[in-house]
């Protein structure tokens, strides 16, 4: 029996699933997956997966930092994501909004500024580099109620239309 309802959200999870990543062309911290928590439930992230997909060219000796940040501002752009429930009695997620910059009609998420970092991991800035992490129960990344958060990418050198992916698994 599950201790909570588990869900998955990811960059590819638009209405019609398509493995088209979120494109980033700058060194600014850029949201690729946005979530907004409700006033009734925090978000307990138990798994984070992220990676570099592809580009025409990659900068040499560069890295990318994936991070989960609190974000401020008014979100614009992106595509809607419906969280996929992984266990338990069917119940809609309490997240009030989830958006991706990837999927069937990739569209940048704009209007947000990253502030507090809740988690981060650097990876080499090259095709196929990735990171996956499972949090031990009790040590999840706990994002508080009534907040705006994003899985972000920060590159040390600007790529050439590089695409990125990311997924979060969480419980409520």
DSSP file (Angstrom, degrees, kcal/mol; ACC not computed):
  #  RESIDUE AA STRUCTURE BP1 BP2  ACC     N-H-->O    O-->H-N    N-H-->O    O-->H-N    TCO  KAPPA ALPHA  PHI   PSI    X-CA   Y-CA   Z-CA
    1    1 A X              0   0    0      0, 0.0     2,-0.1     0, 0.0    86,-0.0   0.000 360.0 360.0 360.0 133.9    0.0    0.0    0.0
    2    2 A X        -     0   0    0      1,-0.1     3,-0.1     4,-0.0    85,-0.0  -0.412 360.0-144.3 -71.9 144.8    1.3    3.4   -1.0
    3    3 A X  S    S-     0   0    0      1,-0.1     2,-0.3    -2,-0.1    -1,-0.1   0.622  83.4  -4.9 -81.9 -14.1    2.0    5.9    1.8
    4    4 A X  S    S-     0   0    0    168,-0.0     2,-0.6   167,-0.0    -1,-0.1  -0.952  90.3 -77.4-162.8 172.6    0.9    8.8   -0.5
    5    5 A X        -     0   0    0     -2,-0.3   167,-1.6    -3,-0.1     2,-0.4  -0.753  47.5-151.0 -84.7 124.0   -0.3    9.4   -4.0
    6    6 A X  E     +A  171   0A   0     -2,-0.6    80,-3.5    81,-0.2    81,-0.9  -0.765  17.1 179.3 -98.7 141.3    2.7    9.4   -6.3
    7    7 A X  E     -AB 170  85A   0    163,-2.8   163,-2.1    -2,-0.4     2,-0.4  -0.918  16.4-147.5-135.2 159.9    2.8   11.5   -9.6
    8    8 A X  E     +AB 169  84A   0     76,-1.9    76,-2.5    -2,-0.3     2,-0.3  -0.996  13.6 179.0-128.9 137.3    5.2   12.1  -12.4
    9    9 A X  E     +A  168   0A   0    159,-2.4   159,-2.7    -2,-0.4     2,-0.3  -0.989  12.2 168.8-131.9 145.4    5.6   15.3  -14.5
   10   10 A X  E >   -A  167   0A   0     -2,-0.3     3,-1.2   157,-0.2   157,-0.2  -0.970  48.6-102.9-153.4 167.5    8.1   15.9  -17.2
   11   11 A X  T 3  S+     0   0    0    155,-2.4    91,-0.4    -2,-0.3   156,-0.1   0.797 120.0  48.1 -61.1 -31.7    9.2   18.1  -20.1
   12   12 A X  T 3  S+     0   0    0    154,-0.2     2,-1.7     1,-0.2     6,-1.4   0.549  83.8 102.6 -85.5  -7.5    7.7   15.7  -22.7
   13   13 A X    <   +     0   0    0     -3,-1.2    69,-0.7     4,-0.2    -1,-0.2  -0.270  42.5 134.8 -85.5  52.9    4.3   15.3  -20.9
   14   14 A X  S    S-     0   0    0     -2,-1.7    67,-0.1     2,-0.3    89,-0.1  -0.284  79.8 -78.7 -83.0-179.1    2.0   17.5  -23.0
   15   15 A X  S    S+     0   0    0     65,-0.3     2,-0.6     1,-0.2    66,-0.1   0.860 132.1  37.0 -52.1 -40.6   -1.5   16.4  -24.1
   16   16 A X  S    S-     0   0    0      2,-0.0    88,-0.4    -4,-0.0    -2,-0.3  -0.955 101.3-125.5-112.4 111.4    0.2   14.3  -26.9
   17   17 A X        +     0   0    0     -2,-0.6     2,-0.3    -4,-0.1    -4,-0.2  -0.297  39.8 165.7 -60.0 131.7    3.4   12.9  -25.5
   18   18 A X        -     0   0    0     -6,-1.4     2,-2.6     2,-0.1    85,-0.3  -0.952  42.0-128.7-151.1 129.8    6.4   13.8  -27.7
   19   19 A X        +     0   0    0     -2,-0.3     2,-0.6    83,-0.1    -7,-0.1  -0.323  61.7 133.4 -77.8  59.7   10.1   13.5  -26.9
   20   20 A X        -     0   0    0     -2,-2.6    83,-3.0    -9,-0.1    -2,-0.1  -0.957  46.9-143.2-110.3 116.5   10.8   17.1  -27.9
   21   21 A X        -     0   0    0     -2,-0.6     2,-0.5    81,-0.2   144,-0.2  -0.091  22.6 -90.6 -75.8 173.7   13.0   18.8  -25.3
   22   22 A X  E     -C  164   0A   0    142,-2.4   142,-2.1    80,-0.1     2,-0.4  -0.740  42.9-132.1 -84.9 127.6   12.9   22.4  -24.1
   23   23 A X  E     -C  163   0A   0     -2,-0.5     2,-0.4    78,-0.5   140,-0.2  -0.678  25.5-179.4 -88.4 132.3   15.3   24.6  -26.1
   24   24 A X  E     +C  162   0A   0    138,-2.7   138,-1.0    -2,-0.4   135,-0.2  -0.999  13.9 168.8-130.8 131.8   17.7   26.9  -24.3
   25   25 A X        +     0   0    0     -2,-0.4     2,-0.2   136,-0.2    -1,-0.1   0.276  57.8  64.4-124.5   9.1   20.1   29.3  -26.1
   26   26 A X  S    S-     0   0    0      2,-0.2   129,-0.4   132,-0.1   133,-0.3  -0.670  75.9-122.0-125.8 178.2   21.4   31.5  -23.2
   27   27 A X  S    S+     0   0    0     -2,-0.2     2,-0.1   127,-0.1     3,-0.0   0.364  78.0 110.3-100.0   1.7   23.5   31.3  -20.0
   28   28 A X  S    S-     0   0    0      1,-0.1     2,-0.4   126,-0.1   127,-0.3  -0.445  88.0 -93.5 -73.2 150.2   20.6   32.8  -18.0
   29   29 A X        -     0   0    0    125,-0.1     2,-0.5    -2,-0.1    85,-0.2  -0.544  53.6-167.5 -65.5 118.9   18.8   30.5  -15.5
   30   30 A X  E     -G  153   0B   0    123,-2.8   123,-2.2    -2,-0.4     2,-0.2  -0.950  18.2-130.0-121.9 123.0   15.9   29.2  -17.7
   31   31 A X  E     +G  152   0B   0     -2,-0.5    78,-0.6    78,-0.3   121,-0.3  -0.501  27.5 169.8 -69.1 134.0   12.8   27.3  -16.5
   32   32 A X  E    S+     0   0B   0    119,-3.2    69,-2.0     1,-0.4    70,-0.4   0.502  74.4  28.6-116.2 -13.2   12.0   24.1  -18.5
   33   33 A X  E    S-GH 151 100B   0    118,-1.3   118,-2.8    67,-0.2     2,-0.4  -0.937  72.3-165.0-149.4 124.0    9.3   22.7  -16.1
   34   34 A X  E     +GH 150  99B   0     65,-3.0    65,-2.1    -2,-0.3     2,-0.3  -0.896   7.7 178.2-116.4 138.1    7.0   24.9  -13.9
   35   35 A X  E     -GH 149  98B   0    114,-2.8   114,-3.0    -2,-0.4     2,-0.4  -0.989  13.5-160.6-136.3 148.7    4.8   23.9  -11.0
   36   36 A X  E     -GH 148  97B   0     61,-1.9    60,-2.5    -2,-0.3    61,-1.0  -0.992  18.4-142.0-127.4 123.1    2.6   25.9   -8.7
   37   37 A X        -     0   0    0    110,-2.3    58,-0.1    -2,-0.4     5,-0.1  -0.520  17.2-120.1 -86.7 153.1    1.6   24.3   -5.3
   38   38 A X        -     0   0    0      3,-0.4   108,-2.2    -2,-0.2     3,-0.5  -0.261  23.2-110.8 -82.2 173.0   -1.8   24.6   -3.8
   39   39 A X  S    S+     0   0    0    106,-0.2   106,-0.1     1,-0.2    -1,-0.1   0.508 115.3  54.6 -78.5  -4.7   -2.6   26.1   -0.4
   40   40 A X  S    S+     0   0    0      1,-0.2     2,-0.3    54,-0.2    -1,-0.2   0.530 110.0  30.4-108.1  -8.7   -3.6   22.6    0.8
   41   41 A X        -     0   0    0     -3,-0.5    -3,-0.4    53,-0.2   105,-0.3  -0.979  60.3-141.5-156.2 136.7   -0.5   20.5    0.0
   42   42 A X        -     0   0    0     -2,-0.3     2,-0.5   103,-0.1   102,-0.2  -0.365  32.9-111.5 -83.8 176.4    3.2   20.8   -0.2
   43   43 A X  E     -D  143   0A   0    100,-2.7   100,-3.1    -2,-0.1     2,-0.8  -0.956  22.8-163.6-114.5 123.4    5.2   19.0   -2.9
   44   44 A X  E     -DE 142 171A   0    127,-1.6   127,-1.8    -2,-0.5     2,-0.5  -0.859  11.2-157.1-109.9  97.0    7.5   16.1   -1.8
   45   45 A X  E     +DE 141 170A   0     96,-2.8    96,-2.2    -2,-0.8   125,-0.3  -0.617  20.3 170.3 -81.1 122.5    9.9   15.4   -4.6
   46   46 A X  E     +     0   0A   0    123,-2.5    89,-3.5    -2,-0.5     2,-0.3   0.596  64.7  29.6-106.5 -15.7   11.3   11.8   -4.4
   47   47 A X  E     -FE 134 169A   0    122,-1.5   122,-2.2    87,-0.2     2,-0.4  -0.995  55.9-172.3-147.9 140.9   13.0   11.6   -7.8
   48   48 A X  E     +FE 133 168A   0     85,-2.3    85,-2.7    -2,-0.3     2,-0.4  -1.000   7.5 177.1-130.9 130.6   14.7   14.0  -10.2
   49   49 A X  E     +FE 132 167A   0    118,-2.4   118,-2.9    -2,-0.4     2,-0.3  -1.000  10.1 159.2-132.8 136.1   15.9   13.1  -13.7
   50   50 A X  E     +FE 131 166A   0     81,-2.7    81,-2.8    -2,-0.4     2,-0.3  -0.987   6.2 166.4-152.2 157.6   17.4   15.6  -16.2
   51   51 A X  E     -FE 130 165A   0    114,-2.0   114,-2.4    -2,-0.3     2,-0.5  -0.997  37.4-105.7-167.7 165.8   19.6   15.5  -19.2
   52   52 A X  E     - E   0 164A   0     77,-2.9    76,-1.9    -2,-0.3   112,-0.2  -0.880  33.0-177.0 -98.2 125.8   21.1   17.2  -22.3
   53   53 A X        -     0   0    0    110,-3.0    75,-0.4    -2,-0.5     2,-0.3   0.922  43.1 -49.7 -91.3 -78.3   19.5   16.0  -25.5
   54   54 A X        +     0   0    0    109,-0.4   109,-2.2    73,-0.1     2,-0.3  -0.984  42.3 173.4-159.6 167.3   21.0   17.5  -28.6
   55   55 A X        -     0   0    0     -2,-0.3   106,-0.1   107,-0.2     3,-0.1  -0.961  46.8-103.4-166.0 167.4   22.2   20.5  -30.6
   56   56 A X  S    S-     0   0    0    104,-1.0     2,-0.3    -2,-0.3   105,-0.1   0.851 105.4  -2.0 -68.1 -34.7   24.0   21.4  -33.8
   57   57 A X        -     0   0    0    103,-0.3   103,-1.0    -3,-0.1     2,-0.4  -0.989  65.3-143.2-154.8 153.4   27.1   22.1  -31.7
   58   58 A X        -     0   0    0     -2,-0.3     2,-0.1   101,-0.1   101,-0.1  -0.944  27.5-111.7-120.4 142.9   28.2   22.2  -28.1
   59   59 A X    >   -     0   0    0     -2,-0.4     3,-0.6    98,-0.2     2,-0.2  -0.439  39.7-112.5 -67.7 145.8   30.6   24.6  -26.4
   60   60 A X  T 3  S+     0   0    0      1,-0.2     3,-0.1    -2,-0.1    -1,-0.1  -0.513  91.8   8.6 -80.2 150.1   33.9   23.0  -25.4
   61   61 A X  T 3  S+     0   0    0      1,-0.2     2,-0.3    -2,-0.2    -1,-0.2   0.862  99.1 134.5  51.2  44.5   34.8   22.6  -21.7
   62   62 A X    <   -     0   0    0     -3,-0.6    63,-2.1    63,-0.2     2,-0.3  -0.789  36.8-161.8-119.9 162.9   31.3   23.7  -20.6
   63   63 A X  E     -I  124   0B   0     -2,-0.3    93,-2.8    61,-0.3    94,-0.4  -0.907  10.1-140.3-137.9 167.7   28.8   22.5  -18.1
   64   64 A X  E     -IJ 123 155B   0     59,-2.9    59,-2.8    -2,-0.3     2,-0.6  -0.990   9.7-150.2-129.3 136.8   25.1   22.8  -17.3
   65   65 A X  E     -IJ 122 154B   0     89,-3.0    89,-1.9    -2,-0.4     2,-0.4  -0.948   7.2-159.8-109.5 122.2   23.5   23.1  -13.9
   66   66 A X  E     +IJ 121 153B   0     55,-2.5    55,-2.4    -2,-0.6     2,-0.3  -0.818  22.8 172.0 -92.6 139.1   20.0   21.7  -13.4
   67   67 A X  E     -IJ 120 152B   0     85,-1.9    85,-3.7    -2,-0.4     2,-0.6  -0.992  37.0-134.7-148.0 153.7   18.2   23.2  -10.4
   68   68 A X  E     +IJ 119 151B   0     51,-2.4    50,-3.4    -2,-0.3    51,-1.1  -0.964  41.9 175.9-107.2 118.8   14.9   23.3   -8.7
   69   69 A X  E     -IJ 117 150B   0     81,-2.7    81,-2.3    -2,-0.6     2,-0.3  -0.883  38.5-115.6-126.0 151.3   14.2   26.9   -7.7
   70   70 A X  E     - J   0 149B   0     46,-2.5    45,-3.2    -2,-0.3     2,-0.4  -0.679  42.8-156.6 -70.6 140.0   11.5   29.0   -6.2
   71   71 A X  E     -I  114   0B   0     77,-2.2    77,-0.3    -2,-0.3     2,-0.3  -0.947  10.8-159.4-124.9 148.2   10.5   31.4   -9.0
   72   72 A X  E     +I  113   0B   0     41,-2.3    41,-2.3    -2,-0.4     2,-0.2  -0.818  48.7  51.1-118.4 161.8    8.9   34.9   -8.8
   73   73 A X  E    S-I  112   0B   0     -2,-0.3     2,-0.6    39,-0.2    39,-0.2  -0.578  91.7 -54.3 109.5-173.5    6.9   36.8  -11.4
   74   74 A X  E     -     0   0B   0     37,-0.8     2,-0.1    -2,-0.2    -2,-0.1  -0.935  54.0-128.4-110.2 118.4    4.0   35.9  -13.7
   75   75 A X  E     +     0   0B   0     -2,-0.6     2,-0.3    34,-0.1    36,-0.2  -0.410  30.6 176.6 -68.7 135.0    4.5   32.8  -15.8
   76   76 A X  E     +I  110   0B   0     34,-2.4    34,-2.8    -2,-0.1    36,-0.1  -0.940  44.7  10.9-130.8 157.0    3.8   33.2  -19.5
   77   77 A X  E     +I  109   0B   0     -2,-0.3    32,-0.2    32,-0.2    31,-0.1  -0.185  69.7 106.2  75.0-167.6    4.3   30.6  -22.3
   78   78 A X        -     0   0    0     30,-0.9     2,-0.3    23,-0.1    23,-0.2  -0.093  66.8 -88.3  81.2 174.0    4.9   26.9  -22.0
   79   79 A X  E     -K  100   0B   0     21,-2.5    21,-2.5    28,-0.2    23,-0.1  -0.942  41.7-100.4-123.3 145.1    2.5   24.1  -22.5
   80   80 A X  E     -K   99   0B   0     -2,-0.3     2,-0.4    19,-0.2   -65,-0.3  -0.329  33.7-162.1 -66.4 143.7    0.1   22.5  -20.0
   81   81 A X        -     0   0    0     17,-2.0     2,-0.6   -67,-0.1    17,-0.2  -0.989   9.4-150.9-125.9 135.4    1.0   19.2  -18.3
   82   82 A X        -     0   0    0    -69,-0.7    17,-0.0    -2,-0.4    -2,-0.0  -0.941  30.1-119.0-103.7 118.7   -1.3   16.9  -16.6
   83   83 A X        -     0   0    0     -2,-0.6     2,-0.6     1,-0.1   -74,-0.2  -0.280  22.2-130.3 -57.3 138.0    0.5   15.0  -13.8
   84   84 A X  E     -B    8   0A   0    -76,-2.5   -76,-1.9     2,-0.0     2,-0.4  -0.821  17.3-136.1 -92.2 119.3    0.5   11.2  -14.3
   85   85 A X  E     -B    7   0A   0     -2,-0.6   -78,-0.3   -78,-0.2     3,-0.1  -0.626  19.4-173.5 -78.4 131.0   -0.6    9.4  -11.1
   86   86 A X        -     0   0    0    -80,-3.5     2,-0.3    -2,-0.4   -79,-0.2   0.641  60.8  -0.3-100.0 -18.9    1.6    6.4  -10.5
   87   87 A X  S    S+     0   0    0    -81,-0.9   -81,-0.2     2,-0.1    -1,-0.2  -0.980  90.5  41.9-161.0 168.2   -0.2    4.7   -7.5
   88   88 A X  S    S-     0   0    0     -2,-0.3     2,-0.2   -83,-0.1     3,-0.1  -0.128  94.2 -25.2  84.9-179.1   -3.1    4.9   -5.2
   89   89 A X  S    S-     0   0    0      1,-0.1    -2,-0.1    -2,-0.0     2,-0.0  -0.492  82.9 -93.1 -69.6 134.3   -6.8    5.6   -5.6
   90   90 A X        +     0   0    0     -2,-0.2     2,-0.3    -5,-0.0    -1,-0.1  -0.264  64.5 150.4 -55.6 121.7   -7.3    7.9   -8.7
   91   91 A X        -     0   0    0     -3,-0.1     3,-0.1    -2,-0.0    -1,-0.0  -0.958  48.0-107.0-154.7 134.5   -7.3   11.5   -7.5
   92   92 A X        -     0   0    0     -2,-0.3     0, 0.0     1,-0.1     0, 0.0  -0.314  44.5-101.3 -62.1 143.8   -6.3   14.6   -9.4
   93   93 A X        -     0   0    0    -10,-0.2    -1,-0.1     1,-0.1   -10,-0.0  -0.293  20.0-131.9 -62.3 150.2   -3.0   16.2   -8.2
   94   94 A X  S    S+     0   0    0    -52,-0.1   -54,-0.2    -3,-0.1   -56,-0.2   0.468  70.3 118.4 -85.0  -2.1   -3.3   19.2   -5.9
   95   95 A X        -     0   0    0      1,-0.1   -58,-0.2   -58,-0.1     3,-0.1  -0.442  57.1-151.3 -62.1 137.9   -0.8   21.2   -8.0
   96   96 A X  S    S+     0   0    0    -60,-2.5     2,-0.3     1,-0.3   -59,-0.1   0.702  73.3   8.5 -88.9 -18.9   -2.6   24.2   -9.4
   97   97 A X  E     -H   36   0B   0    -61,-1.0   -61,-1.9     2,-0.0     2,-0.4  -0.932  56.4-179.4-160.6 136.2   -0.5   24.6  -12.5
   98   98 A X  E     +H   35   0B   0     -2,-0.3   -17,-2.0   -17,-0.2     2,-0.3  -0.992  13.2 173.9-136.6 130.3    2.1   22.6  -14.4
   99   99 A X  E     -HK  34  80B   0    -65,-2.1   -65,-3.0    -2,-0.4     2,-0.3  -0.974  13.3-157.6-136.5 150.7    3.8   23.8  -17.6
  100  100 A X  E     -HK  33  79B   0    -21,-2.5   -21,-2.5    -2,-0.3     7,-0.2  -0.928  19.2-148.1-124.5 151.8    6.6   22.5  -19.8
  101  101 A X  S    S+     0   0    0    -69,-2.0   -78,-0.5    -2,-0.3     6,-0.2   0.434  87.4  52.6 -91.5  -1.9    8.8   24.3  -22.3
  102  102 A X        +     0   0    0    -70,-0.4     3,-0.4   -91,-0.4     5,-0.3  -0.180  68.4  79.8-111.3-155.7    9.0   21.1  -24.4
  103  103 A X  S >  S-     0   0    0    -83,-3.0     3,-0.8   -85,-0.3   -90,-0.1  -0.486  96.8 -19.0  90.2-157.9    6.5   18.6  -25.8
  104  104 A X  T 3  S+     0   0    0    -88,-0.4     2,-0.2     1,-0.3    -1,-0.2   0.805 142.2  21.5 -62.8 -35.7    4.5   18.7  -29.0
  105  105 A X  T 3  S-     0   0    0     -3,-0.4    -1,-0.3   -85,-0.1   -27,-0.1  -0.602  90.2-146.8-131.3  71.3    4.6   22.5  -29.6
  106  106 A X    <   +     0   0    0     -3,-0.8     2,-0.4    -2,-0.2    -4,-0.2  -0.071  25.1 172.9 -46.3 128.3    7.7   23.5  -27.6
  107  107 A X        -     0   0    0     -5,-0.3   -28,-0.2    -7,-0.2    -2,-0.1  -0.985  32.2-112.2-144.3 127.8    7.2   27.0  -26.2
  108  108 A X        -     0   0    0     -2,-0.4   -30,-0.9   -30,-0.1     2,-0.6  -0.218  22.2-128.7 -59.7 144.7    9.5   28.8  -23.8
  109  109 A X  E     +I   77   0B   0    -78,-0.6   -78,-0.3   -32,-0.2   -32,-0.2  -0.882  42.2 172.2 -93.0 121.5    8.4   29.5  -20.2
  110  110 A X  E     +I   76   0B   0    -34,-2.8   -34,-2.4    -2,-0.6     3,-0.1  -0.708  39.8  56.3-126.4 174.3    8.9   33.2  -19.6
  111  111 A X  E    S+     0   0B   0      1,-0.2   -37,-0.8    -2,-0.2     2,-0.3   0.505  80.5 112.8  85.4   5.7    8.2   36.0  -17.0
  112  112 A X  E     -I   73   0B   0    -39,-0.2     2,-0.5    -3,-0.2    -1,-0.2  -0.851  49.4-157.2-117.1 148.2    9.9   34.2  -14.1
  113  113 A X  E     -I   72   0B   0    -41,-2.3   -41,-2.3    -2,-0.3     2,-0.2  -0.989  21.7-130.5-121.7 126.0   13.0   34.9  -12.0
  114  114 A X  E     +I   71   0B   0     -2,-0.5   -43,-0.2   -85,-0.2     3,-0.1  -0.539  37.4 156.8 -75.1 136.7   14.7   32.1  -10.2
  115  115 A X  E     +     0   0B   0    -45,-3.2    -1,-0.1     1,-0.4   -44,-0.1   0.218  50.3  32.4-123.2-111.6   15.5   32.7   -6.5
  116  116 A X  E     -     0   0B   0    -47,-0.1   -46,-2.5     1,-0.1     2,-0.5  -0.201  69.3-141.1 -55.1 133.4   16.0   30.1   -3.8
  117  117 A X  E     +I   69   0B   0    -48,-0.2   -48,-0.2     1,-0.1     3,-0.1  -0.884  21.1 178.4 -98.7 125.3   17.6   26.8   -5.0
  118  118 A X  E    S-     0   0B   0    -50,-3.4     2,-0.3    -2,-0.5   -49,-0.2   0.662  72.9  -1.3 -95.6 -21.9   16.2   23.7   -3.4
  119  119 A X  E     +I   68   0B   0    -51,-1.1   -51,-2.4    22,-0.1    -1,-0.4  -0.957  65.2 177.1-163.7 147.2   18.4   21.2   -5.4
  120  120 A X  E     -I   67   0B   0     -2,-0.3     2,-0.3   -53,-0.2   -53,-0.2  -0.989   7.1-177.6-155.8 155.4   21.0   21.4   -8.1
  121  121 A X  E     -I   66   0B   0    -55,-2.4   -55,-2.5    -2,-0.3     2,-0.3  -0.920  18.2-141.3-154.0 124.7   23.4   19.2  -10.0
  122  122 A X  E     +I   65   0B   0     -2,-0.3     2,-0.3   -57,-0.2   -57,-0.2  -0.653  22.3 178.3 -85.6 145.5   26.0   20.0  -12.6
  123  123 A X  E     -I   64   0B   0    -59,-2.8   -59,-2.9    -2,-0.3     8,-0.1  -0.960  39.0 -87.0-137.3 157.0   26.5   17.8  -15.7
  124  124 A X  E     -I   63   0B   0     -2,-0.3     2,-1.7   -61,-0.2   -61,-0.3  -0.361  39.7-119.5 -62.3 144.3   28.8   18.1  -18.7
  125  125 A X  S    S+     0   0    0    -63,-2.1     2,-0.3   -66,-0.1   -63,-0.2  -0.594  75.4 106.9 -87.2  77.4   27.4   20.2  -21.5
  126  126 A X  S >  S-     0   0    0     -2,-1.7     3,-1.9   -68,-0.1   -74,-0.3  -0.985  79.9 -77.3-151.3 154.1   27.4   17.4  -24.2
  127  127 A X  T 3  S+     0   0    0     -2,-0.3   -74,-0.2     1,-0.3   -73,-0.1  -0.249 113.4  14.5 -56.1 132.9   24.8   15.3  -25.9
  128  128 A X  T 3  S+     0   0    0    -76,-1.9    -1,-0.3   -75,-0.4     2,-0.2   0.312  83.6 138.1  87.8  -8.7   23.5   12.4  -23.7
  129  129 A X    <   +     0   0    0     -3,-1.9   -77,-2.9    -5,-0.1    -1,-0.3  -0.506  28.6 158.9 -71.0 141.0   24.8   13.7  -20.4
  130  130 A X  E     -F   51   0A   0    -79,-0.2     2,-0.3    -2,-0.2   -79,-0.3  -0.950  31.6-147.6-155.2 169.6   22.2   13.1  -17.7
  131  131 A X  E     -F   50   0A   0    -81,-2.8   -81,-2.7    -2,-0.3     2,-0.4  -0.988   9.8-176.9-146.8 137.0   21.5   12.8  -14.0
  132  132 A X  E     -F   49   0A   0     -2,-0.3     2,-0.4   -83,-0.2   -83,-0.2  -1.000   7.3-179.5-134.4 137.0   18.9   10.8  -12.1
  133  133 A X  E     -F   48   0A   0    -85,-2.7   -85,-2.3    -2,-0.4     2,-0.5  -0.995  14.2-159.9-142.3 130.9   18.5   10.8   -8.3
  134  134 A X  E     -F   47   0A   0     -2,-0.4     2,-0.4   -87,-0.2   -87,-0.2  -0.946  19.9-139.0-109.6 128.3   16.1    9.0   -6.0
  135  135 A X        -     0   0    0    -89,-3.5     5,-0.2    -2,-0.5     2,-0.1  -0.719  20.9-115.3 -90.1 133.5   15.6   10.5   -2.6
  136  136 A X    >   -     0   0    0     -2,-0.4     3,-2.9     3,-0.2     4,-0.1  -0.421  46.5 -91.0 -61.6 135.5   15.4    8.2    0.4
  137  137 A X  T 3  S+     0   0    0      1,-0.3    -1,-0.1     2,-0.2   -91,-0.0  -0.251 119.0  29.1 -51.6 132.8   11.9    8.4    2.0
  138  138 A X  T 3  S+     0   0    0     -3,-0.1    -1,-0.3     0, 0.0    -2,-0.1   0.158 112.3  70.1  97.9 -16.1   12.0   11.0    4.7
  139  139 A X    <   +     0   0    0     -3,-2.9    -3,-0.2     2,-0.1    -2,-0.2   0.052  68.0 138.4-118.6  23.3   14.7   13.0    2.8
  140  140 A X        -     0   0    0     -5,-0.2     2,-0.8     1,-0.1   -94,-0.2  -0.138  67.3 -98.1 -61.5 163.1   12.6   14.2   -0.1
  141  141 A X  E     -D   45   0A   0    -96,-2.2   -96,-2.8    -6,-0.0     2,-0.7  -0.796  43.5-153.8 -83.1 112.5   12.9   17.7   -1.4
  142  142 A X  E     -D   44   0A   0     -2,-0.8     2,-0.5   -98,-0.2   -98,-0.2  -0.811  10.7-168.8 -98.5 111.4    9.9   19.4    0.3
  143  143 A X  E     -D   43   0A   0   -100,-3.1  -100,-2.7    -2,-0.7     4,-0.1  -0.862  26.7-119.6 -97.9 129.3    8.5   22.4   -1.5
  144  144 A X        -     0   0    0     -2,-0.5     3,-0.5  -102,-0.2  -107,-0.2  -0.051  30.1 -85.0 -71.4 168.0    6.1   24.5    0.6
  145  145 A X  S    S+     0   0    0      1,-0.2  -106,-0.2  -106,-0.1    -1,-0.1  -0.195 104.9  21.3 -64.5 158.7    2.4   25.3    0.0
  146  146 A X  S    S+     0   0    0   -108,-2.2     2,-0.3  -105,-0.3    -1,-0.2   0.840  96.3 127.9  53.0  43.9    1.3   28.2   -2.1
  147  147 A X        -     0   0    0     -3,-0.5  -110,-2.3  -109,-0.2     2,-0.4  -0.830  56.3-131.6-126.9 165.4    4.5   28.5   -4.0
  148  148 A X  E     +G   36   0B   0    -77,-0.3   -77,-2.2    -2,-0.3     2,-0.3  -0.970  33.1 171.6-114.8 132.6    5.8   28.7   -7.6
  149  149 A X  E     -GJ  35  70B   0   -114,-3.0  -114,-2.8    -2,-0.4     2,-0.3  -0.932  11.6-167.0-139.0 158.2    8.8   26.5   -8.5
  150  150 A X  E     -GJ  34  69B   0    -81,-2.3   -81,-2.7    -2,-0.3     2,-0.6  -0.997  27.0-128.4-148.8 145.0   10.6   25.5  -11.6
  151  151 A X  E     -GJ  33  68B   0   -118,-2.8  -119,-3.2    -2,-0.3  -118,-1.3  -0.856  48.1-168.9 -84.1 121.1   13.1   22.9  -12.8
  152  152 A X  E     -GJ  31  67B   0    -85,-3.7   -85,-1.9    -2,-0.6     2,-0.4  -0.732  23.5-144.9-119.6 161.9   15.7   25.2  -14.4
  153  153 A X  E     -GJ  30  66B   0   -123,-2.2  -123,-2.8    -2,-0.3     2,-0.4  -0.990  12.3-177.3-124.1 133.6   18.8   25.0  -16.7
  154  154 A X  E     - J   0  65B   0    -89,-1.9   -89,-3.0    -2,-0.4     2,-0.3  -0.964  11.5-160.4-130.7 116.2   21.8   27.3  -16.4
  155  155 A X  E     - J   0  64B   0   -129,-0.4   -91,-0.2    -2,-0.4     3,-0.1  -0.736  18.8-144.6 -97.0 143.4   24.6   26.8  -18.9
  156  156 A X  S    S+     0   0    0    -93,-2.8     2,-0.3    -2,-0.3    -1,-0.1   0.774  94.0  21.6 -75.1 -25.9   28.2   28.0  -18.4
  157  157 A X  S    S-     0   0    0    -94,-0.4    -1,-0.2  -131,-0.1   -98,-0.2  -0.992  96.6-101.9-137.9 143.8   28.4   28.8  -22.1
  158  158 A X        -     0   0    0     -2,-0.3  -132,-0.1    -3,-0.1  -131,-0.1  -0.439  37.6-151.4 -68.2 133.4   25.5   29.4  -24.6
  159  159 A X        -     0   0    0   -133,-0.3     2,-0.7  -135,-0.2  -101,-0.1  -0.209  26.4 -97.8 -89.4-173.1   24.8   26.4  -26.8
  160  160 A X  S    S-     0   0    0   -103,-1.0  -104,-1.0     1,-0.1  -103,-0.3  -0.765  90.4 -45.0-110.7  83.0   23.3   26.4  -30.3
  161  161 A X  S    S-     0   0    0     -2,-0.7  -136,-0.2     1,-0.2     2,-0.1   0.905  84.2-172.6  60.6  42.7   19.6   25.7  -29.7
  162  162 A X  E     -C   24   0A   0   -138,-1.0  -138,-2.7  -107,-0.1     2,-0.4  -0.433  12.6-141.7 -71.1 139.3   20.3   22.9  -27.2
  163  163 A X  E     -C   23   0A   0   -109,-2.2  -110,-3.0  -140,-0.2  -109,-0.4  -0.834  18.2-170.8-104.8 143.8   17.4   20.9  -26.0
  164  164 A X  E     -CE  22  52A   0   -142,-2.1  -142,-2.4    -2,-0.4     2,-0.3  -0.876   6.7-155.4-129.0 158.2   17.0   19.6  -22.4
  165  165 A X  E     + E   0  51A   0   -114,-2.4  -114,-2.0    -2,-0.3     2,-0.3  -0.912  12.5 172.3-130.5 161.2   14.8   17.2  -20.6
  166  166 A X  E     - E   0  50A   0     -2,-0.3  -155,-2.4  -116,-0.2     2,-0.3  -0.943   8.5-170.1-165.6 147.8   13.7   16.8  -17.0
  167  167 A X  E     -AE  10  49A   0   -118,-2.9  -118,-2.4    -2,-0.3     2,-0.4  -0.990   4.6-162.5-139.6 146.8   11.2   14.8  -14.9
  168  168 A X  E     -AE   9  48A   0   -159,-2.7  -159,-2.4    -2,-0.3     2,-0.4  -0.994   3.5-160.8-127.3 137.3   10.1   15.0  -11.3
  169  169 A X  E     +AE   8  47A   0   -122,-2.2  -123,-2.5    -2,-0.4  -122,-1.5  -0.970  25.3 166.3-112.4 135.4    8.3   12.4   -9.3
  170  170 A X  E     -AE   7  45A   0   -163,-2.1  -163,-2.8    -2,-0.4     2,-0.3  -0.939  25.3-140.4-144.8 162.9    6.5   13.6   -6.2
  171  171 A X  E      AE   6  44A   0   -127,-1.8  -127,-1.6    -2,-0.3  -165,-0.2  -0.903 360.0 360.0-124.6 156.3    3.9   12.6   -3.6
  172  172 A X              0   0    0   -167,-1.6  -166,-0.1    -2,-0.3  -130,-0.1   0.281 360.0 360.0-124.9 360.0    1.1   14.4   -1.9
